[in-house]
Amino acid sequence: MFHNHPSRDIRPSEEDINVTRRLSEAGELIGIELVDHIILGEEYKSLKAEGLL
């Protein structure tokens, strides 16, 4: 999954982290793995690489 931050600030918000965890848990229930969550801005940030997934 990915989304953009129009502000170009790629730091994940608490809401970004919470939604990622909830989507990952929901996916597990139906057998779909959330591989990563990428935030796009001036550059990009991988929540998986940051240990947040």
N, CA, C and O atoms as a CHARMM CRD file, in Angstrom:
* protein
*
  212
    1    1 MET  N      0.84700  -1.15600   0.00000 PROA 1      0.00000
    2    1 MET  CA     0.00000   0.00000   0.00000 PROA 1      0.00000
    3    1 MET  C      0.89600   1.22200   0.00000 PROA 1      0.00000
    4    1 MET  O      2.02800   1.17800   0.48100 PROA 1      0.00000
    5    2 PHE  N      0.38300   2.30500  -0.54000 PROA 2      0.00000
    6    2 PHE  CA     1.13900   3.54900  -0.47700 PROA 2      0.00000
    7    2 PHE  C      0.17100   4.72100  -0.48900 PROA 2      0.00000
    8    2 PHE  O     -0.98000   4.59500  -0.90700 PROA 2      0.00000
    9    3 HSD  N      0.65600   5.85000  -0.02800 PROA 3      0.00000
   10    3 HSD  CA    -0.09000   7.09500  -0.12300 PROA 3      0.00000
   11    3 HSD  C      0.91000   8.23900  -0.12200 PROA 3      0.00000
   12    3 HSD  O      2.08400   8.05800   0.20000 PROA 3      0.00000
   13    4 ASN  N      0.42500   9.41700  -0.48700 PROA 4      0.00000
   14    4 ASN  CA     1.32800  10.55400  -0.53800 PROA 4      0.00000
   15    4 ASN  C      1.02800  11.52600   0.59800 PROA 4      0.00000
   16    4 ASN  O     -0.08300  11.57000   1.12600 PROA 4      0.00000
   17    5 HSD  N      2.02700  12.28600   0.95300 PROA 5      0.00000
   18    5 HSD  CA     1.89300  13.39600   1.88200 PROA 5      0.00000
   19    5 HSD  C      2.13600  14.66100   1.05600 PROA 5      0.00000
   20    5 HSD  O      3.27900  14.95500   0.70800 PROA 5      0.00000
   21    6 PRO  N      1.07700  15.41300   0.73700 PROA 6      0.00000
   22    6 PRO  CA     1.25200  16.61800  -0.07600 PROA 6      0.00000
   23    6 PRO  C      2.24300  17.61800   0.52600 PROA 6      0.00000
   24    6 PRO  O      2.83300  18.42600  -0.19100 PROA 6      0.00000
   25    7 SER  N      2.42000  17.55500   1.84000 PROA 7      0.00000
   26    7 SER  CA     3.37500  18.46200   2.48600 PROA 7      0.00000
   27    7 SER  C      4.81400  18.08400   2.15100 PROA 7      0.00000
   28    7 SER  O      5.74000  18.85100   2.41500 PROA 7      0.00000
   29    8 ARG  N      4.99800  16.90100   1.56900 PROA 8      0.00000
   30    8 ARG  CA     6.30200  16.34000   1.21600 PROA 8      0.00000
   31    8 ARG  C      7.09700  15.85600   2.43100 PROA 8      0.00000
   32    8 ARG  O      8.22800  15.39100   2.28700 PROA 8      0.00000
   33    9 ASP  N      6.51500  15.96200   3.61300 PROA 9      0.00000
   34    9 ASP  CA     7.13600  15.44500   4.84000 PROA 9      0.00000
   35    9 ASP  C      6.79900  13.96300   4.93100 PROA 9      0.00000
   36    9 ASP  O      5.63400  13.60400   5.10600 PROA 9      0.00000
   37   10 ILE  N      7.80100  13.10100   4.81400 PROA 10     0.00000
   38   10 ILE  CA     7.54700  11.66200   4.73500 PROA 10     0.00000
   39   10 ILE  C      7.53700  10.96400   6.09100 PROA 10     0.00000
   40   10 ILE  O      7.45400   9.73800   6.15300 PROA 10     0.00000
   41   11 ARG  N      7.62100  11.72400   7.16900 PROA 11     0.00000
   42   11 ARG  CA     7.54400  11.09000   8.48600 PROA 11     0.00000
   43   11 ARG  C      6.13800  10.54100   8.69700 PROA 11     0.00000
   44   11 ARG  O      5.16000  11.26300   8.50500 PROA 11     0.00000
   45   12 PRO  N      6.02300   9.25500   9.09500 PROA 12     0.00000
   46   12 PRO  CA     4.69400   8.68000   9.31000 PROA 12     0.00000
   47   12 PRO  C      4.03100   9.28200  10.55000 PROA 12     0.00000
   48   12 PRO  O      4.65500   9.42700  11.60100 PROA 12     0.00000
   49   13 SER  N      2.76200   9.62600  10.40000 PROA 13     0.00000
   50   13 SER  CA     1.99200  10.13200  11.52800 PROA 13     0.00000
   51   13 SER  C      1.52700   8.94600  12.38300 PROA 13     0.00000
   52   13 SER  O      1.62500   7.79200  11.96500 PROA 13     0.00000
   53   14 GLU  N      1.03000   9.24200  13.56200 PROA 14     0.00000
   54   14 GLU  CA     0.46400   8.18100  14.41400 PROA 14     0.00000
   55   14 GLU  C     -0.68500   7.49100  13.68700 PROA 14     0.00000
   56   14 GLU  O     -0.84700   6.27500  13.78000 PROA 14     0.00000
   57   15 GLU  N     -1.48200   8.27500  12.96200 PROA 15     0.00000
   58   15 GLU  CA    -2.59800   7.69600  12.20400 PROA 15     0.00000
   59   15 GLU  C     -2.08400   6.78000  11.10100 PROA 15     0.00000
   60   15 GLU  O     -2.67200   5.72300  10.87100 PROA 15     0.00000
   61   16 ASP  N     -1.00700   7.14900  10.41100 PROA 16     0.00000
   62   16 ASP  CA    -0.40700   6.27500   9.39500 PROA 16     0.00000
   63   16 ASP  C     -0.01700   4.93700  10.01300 PROA 16     0.00000
   64   16 ASP  O     -0.29200   3.88000   9.44600 PROA 16     0.00000
   65   17 ILE  N      0.61500   4.98900  11.16200 PROA 17     0.00000
   66   17 ILE  CA     1.07700   3.77600  11.84800 PROA 17     0.00000
   67   17 ILE  C     -0.10800   2.92900  12.30000 PROA 17     0.00000
   68   17 ILE  O     -0.11200   1.71300  12.11200 PROA 17     0.00000
   69   18 ASN  N     -1.10800   3.56600  12.89100 PROA 18     0.00000
   70   18 ASN  CA    -2.29000   2.83600  13.36600 PROA 18     0.00000
   71   18 ASN  C     -3.05100   2.18400  12.22100 PROA 18     0.00000
   72   18 ASN  O     -3.45300   1.02600  12.32700 PROA 18     0.00000
   73   19 VAL  N     -3.25100   2.91100  11.13100 PROA 19     0.00000
   74   19 VAL  CA    -3.96500   2.34300   9.98000 PROA 19     0.00000
   75   19 VAL  C     -3.17600   1.18200   9.38600 PROA 19     0.00000
   76   19 VAL  O     -3.76300   0.17600   8.98600 PROA 19     0.00000
   77   20 THR  N     -1.87000   1.31000   9.32400 PROA 20     0.00000
   78   20 THR  CA    -1.03400   0.23100   8.79000 PROA 20     0.00000
   79   20 THR  C     -1.18700  -1.02700   9.62700 PROA 20     0.00000
   80   20 THR  O     -1.35600  -2.11800   9.08100 PROA 20     0.00000
   81   21 ARG  N     -1.13200  -0.89200  10.91800 PROA 21     0.00000
   82   21 ARG  CA    -1.28600  -2.05600  11.80300 PROA 21     0.00000
   83   21 ARG  C     -2.66600  -2.68500  11.65500 PROA 21     0.00000
   84   21 ARG  O     -2.79200  -3.90700  11.59100 PROA 21     0.00000
   85   22 ARG  N     -3.70000  -1.85100  11.60100 PROA 22     0.00000
   86   22 ARG  CA    -5.06000  -2.38000  11.47200 PROA 22     0.00000
   87   22 ARG  C     -5.26500  -3.08600  10.13600 PROA 22     0.00000
   88   22 ARG  O     -5.89500  -4.14200  10.08400 PROA 22     0.00000
   89   23 LEU  N     -4.73900  -2.51200   9.05600 PROA 23     0.00000
   90   23 LEU  CA    -4.86200  -3.16200   7.75200 PROA 23     0.00000
   91   23 LEU  C     -4.07800  -4.46700   7.70400 PROA 23     0.00000
   92   23 LEU  O     -4.52500  -5.43800   7.09300 PROA 23     0.00000
   93   24 SER  N     -2.92200  -4.49700   8.33700 PROA 24     0.00000
   94   24 SER  CA    -2.13000  -5.72200   8.38800 PROA 24     0.00000
   95   24 SER  C     -2.88700  -6.81100   9.14500 PROA 24     0.00000
   96   24 SER  O     -2.93500  -7.96100   8.70800 PROA 24     0.00000
   97   25 GLU  N     -3.47200  -6.44600  10.27500 PROA 25     0.00000
   98   25 GLU  CA    -4.24100  -7.41700  11.06400 PROA 25     0.00000
   99   25 GLU  C     -5.46900  -7.90400  10.29800 PROA 25     0.00000
  100   25 GLU  O     -5.78100  -9.09500  10.31600 PROA 25     0.00000
  101   26 ALA  N     -6.16300  -6.99100   9.62800 PROA 26     0.00000
  102   26 ALA  CA    -7.33500  -7.37900   8.83700 PROA 26     0.00000
  103   26 ALA  C     -6.93200  -8.31000   7.69600 PROA 26     0.00000
  104   26 ALA  O     -7.62100  -9.29100   7.41400 PROA 26     0.00000
  105   27 GLY  N     -5.82100  -7.99800   7.04600 PROA 27     0.00000
  106   27 GLY  CA    -5.34100  -8.84500   5.96200 PROA 27     0.00000
  107   27 GLY  C     -5.02100 -10.25700   6.43000 PROA 27     0.00000
  108   27 GLY  O     -5.30300 -11.22900   5.72900 PROA 27     0.00000
  109   28 GLU  N     -4.43100 -10.36600   7.61300 PROA 28     0.00000
  110   28 GLU  CA    -4.11600 -11.68600   8.15600 PROA 28     0.00000
  111   28 GLU  C     -5.37500 -12.52600   8.32800 PROA 28     0.00000
  112   28 GLU  O     -5.34700 -13.73600   8.10500 PROA 28     0.00000
  113   29 LEU  N     -6.47300 -11.90000   8.71900 PROA 29     0.00000
  114   29 LEU  CA    -7.72600 -12.62400   8.91900 PROA 29     0.00000
  115   29 LEU  C     -8.24300 -13.26300   7.63700 PROA 29     0.00000
  116   29 LEU  O     -8.88000 -14.31600   7.67600 PROA 29     0.00000
  117   30 ILE  N     -7.96800 -12.62900   6.50300 PROA 30     0.00000
  118   30 ILE  CA    -8.47800 -13.15200   5.23400 PROA 30     0.00000
  119   30 ILE  C     -7.37300 -13.70800   4.33700 PROA 30     0.00000
  120   30 ILE  O     -7.60700 -14.02100   3.16900 PROA 30     0.00000
  121   31 GLY  N     -6.17400 -13.82400   4.89300 PROA 31     0.00000
  122   31 GLY  CA    -5.08500 -14.46200   4.15900 PROA 31     0.00000
  123   31 GLY  C     -4.36300 -13.57700   3.16900 PROA 31     0.00000
  124   31 GLY  O     -3.78900 -14.07600   2.20100 PROA 31     0.00000
  125   32 ILE  N     -4.37800 -12.26300   3.39100 PROA 32     0.00000
  126   32 ILE  CA    -3.66600 -11.33600   2.51200 PROA 32     0.00000
  127   32 ILE  C     -2.57300 -10.64500   3.31600 PROA 32     0.00000
  128   32 ILE  O     -2.84800  -9.97900   4.31400 PROA 32     0.00000
  129   33 GLU  N     -1.32400 -10.81100   2.86800 PROA 33     0.00000
  130   33 GLU  CA    -0.19800 -10.20200   3.56900 PROA 33     0.00000
  131   33 GLU  C      0.01200  -8.76700   3.09600 PROA 33     0.00000
  132   33 GLU  O      0.07100  -8.50100   1.89500 PROA 33     0.00000
  133   34 LEU  N      0.12200  -7.85600   4.04100 PROA 34     0.00000
  134   34 LEU  CA     0.50300  -6.48200   3.71900 PROA 34     0.00000
  135   34 LEU  C      2.02200  -6.47200   3.63900 PROA 34     0.00000
  136   34 LEU  O      2.70100  -6.61900   4.65500 PROA 34     0.00000
  137   35 VAL  N      2.54900  -6.30100   2.44600 PROA 35     0.00000
  138   35 VAL  CA     3.98100  -6.40800   2.21100 PROA 35     0.00000
  139   35 VAL  C      4.71800  -5.17100   2.71300 PROA 35     0.00000
  140   35 VAL  O      5.79600  -5.28600   3.29500 PROA 35     0.00000
  141   36 ASP  N      4.14400  -3.98400   2.49100 PROA 36     0.00000
  142   36 ASP  CA     4.78700  -2.74800   2.91900 PROA 36     0.00000
  143   36 ASP  C      3.78000  -1.62100   2.83700 PROA 36     0.00000
  144   36 ASP  O      2.71600  -1.76400   2.23500 PROA 36     0.00000
  145   37 HSD  N      4.11800  -0.52200   3.43700 PROA 37     0.00000
  146   37 HSD  CA     3.35300   0.72500   3.33700 PROA 37     0.00000
  147   37 HSD  C      4.37600   1.81700   3.05400 PROA 37     0.00000
  148   37 HSD  O      5.25500   2.09600   3.86900 PROA 37     0.00000
  149   38 ILE  N      4.24400   2.41900   1.90100 PROA 38     0.00000
  150   38 ILE  CA     5.18300   3.44000   1.44700 PROA 38     0.00000
  151   38 ILE  C      4.51000   4.80700   1.53200 PROA 38     0.00000
  152   38 ILE  O      3.37100   4.97800   1.09900 PROA 38     0.00000
  153   39 ILE  N      5.22300   5.77100   2.09100 PROA 39     0.00000
  154   39 ILE  CA     4.74900   7.14600   2.10600 PROA 39     0.00000
  155   39 ILE  C      5.58700   7.93100   1.10300 PROA 39     0.00000
  156   39 ILE  O      6.81600   7.93300   1.16400 PROA 39     0.00000
  157   40 LEU  N      4.89500   8.59600   0.17900 PROA 40     0.00000
  158   40 LEU  CA     5.56100   9.37700  -0.85300 PROA 40     0.00000
  159   40 LEU  C      5.50100  10.85500  -0.50000 PROA 40     0.00000
  160   40 LEU  O      4.48400  11.35400  -0.02000 PROA 40     0.00000
  161   41 GLY  N      6.58900  11.53200  -0.74300 PROA 41     0.00000
  162   41 GLY  CA     6.66400  12.97600  -0.52100 PROA 41     0.00000
  163   41 GLY  C      7.80300  13.50200  -1.37100 PROA 41     0.00000
  164   41 GLY  O      7.88300  13.19800  -2.56200 PROA 41     0.00000
  165   42 GLU  N      8.67100  14.27500  -0.78100 PROA 42     0.00000
  166   42 GLU  CA     9.88200  14.71700  -1.47800 PROA 42     0.00000
  167   42 GLU  C     10.71100  13.49700  -1.86300 PROA 42     0.00000
  168   42 GLU  O     11.30300  13.45100  -2.94100 PROA 42     0.00000
  169   43 GLU  N     10.74700  12.51000  -0.96800 PROA 43     0.00000
  170   43 GLU  CA    11.36800  11.20800  -1.21600 PROA 43     0.00000
  171   43 GLU  C     10.34000  10.15900  -0.83500 PROA 43     0.00000
  172   43 GLU  O      9.14800  10.37400  -1.05300 PROA 43     0.00000
  173   44 TYR  N     10.75300   9.04300  -0.28100 PROA 44     0.00000
  174   44 TYR  CA     9.79100   8.05000   0.17800 PROA 44     0.00000
  175   44 TYR  C     10.27700   7.42900   1.47300 PROA 44     0.00000
  176   44 TYR  O     11.46200   7.47900   1.80100 PROA 44     0.00000
  177   45 LYS  N      9.33400   6.84100   2.20500 PROA 45     0.00000
  178   45 LYS  CA     9.64600   6.14800   3.45200 PROA 45     0.00000
  179   45 LYS  C      8.90200   4.83200   3.45600 PROA 45     0.00000
  180   45 LYS  O      7.70500   4.79100   3.17000 PROA 45     0.00000
  181   46 SER  N      9.59700   3.76000   3.77900 PROA 46     0.00000
  182   46 SER  CA     9.01900   2.42700   3.89800 PROA 46     0.00000
  183   46 SER  C      8.76200   2.14600   5.37800 PROA 46     0.00000
  184   46 SER  O      9.69200   2.15000   6.18400 PROA 46     0.00000
  185   47 LEU  N      7.50300   1.90300   5.73200 PROA 47     0.00000
  186   47 LEU  CA     7.20500   1.58900   7.12000 PROA 47     0.00000
  187   47 LEU  C      7.78200   0.22200   7.50300 PROA 47     0.00000
  188   47 LEU  O      8.13100  -0.00100   8.66200 PROA 47     0.00000
  189   48 LYS  N      7.88100  -0.67800   6.54400 PROA 48     0.00000
  190   48 LYS  CA     8.50700  -1.97700   6.82600 PROA 48     0.00000
  191   48 LYS  C      9.99600  -1.78700   7.17500 PROA 48     0.00000
  192   48 LYS  O     10.48500  -2.35400   8.15200 PROA 48     0.00000
  193   49 ALA  N     10.69800  -0.99700   6.38000 PROA 49     0.00000
  194   49 ALA  CA    12.11500  -0.75100   6.61800 PROA 49     0.00000
  195   49 ALA  C     12.34100  -0.04300   7.95300 PROA 49     0.00000
  196   49 ALA  O     13.38600  -0.20600   8.58200 PROA 49     0.00000
  197   50 GLU  N     11.34900   0.74400   8.37900 PROA 50     0.00000
  198   50 GLU  CA    11.45400   1.46100   9.65800 PROA 50     0.00000
  199   50 GLU  C     11.05100   0.58600  10.84100 PROA 50     0.00000
  200   50 GLU  O     11.11700   1.03100  11.98700 PROA 50     0.00000
  201   51 GLY  N     10.63300  -0.66100  10.57700 PROA 51     0.00000
  202   51 GLY  CA    10.21900  -1.56400  11.64500 PROA 51     0.00000
  203   51 GLY  C      8.83300  -1.27400  12.17600 PROA 51     0.00000
  204   51 GLY  O      8.49400  -1.68300  13.28700 PROA 51     0.00000
  205   52 LEU  N      8.02800  -0.57400  11.39700 PROA 52     0.00000
  206   52 LEU  CA     6.68100  -0.19600  11.82800 PROA 52     0.00000
  207   52 LEU  C      5.60500  -1.08900  11.23100 PROA 52     0.00000
  208   52 LEU  O      4.41400  -0.81800  11.38400 PROA 52     0.00000
  209   53 LEU  N      6.01500  -2.14300  10.56000 PROA 53     0.00000
  210   53 LEU  CA     5.05900  -3.08300   9.96900 PROA 53     0.00000
  211   53 LEU  C      5.40100  -4.46400  10.42900 PROA 53     0.00000
  212   53 LEU  O      4.72700  -5.42400  10.05500 PROA 53     0.00000
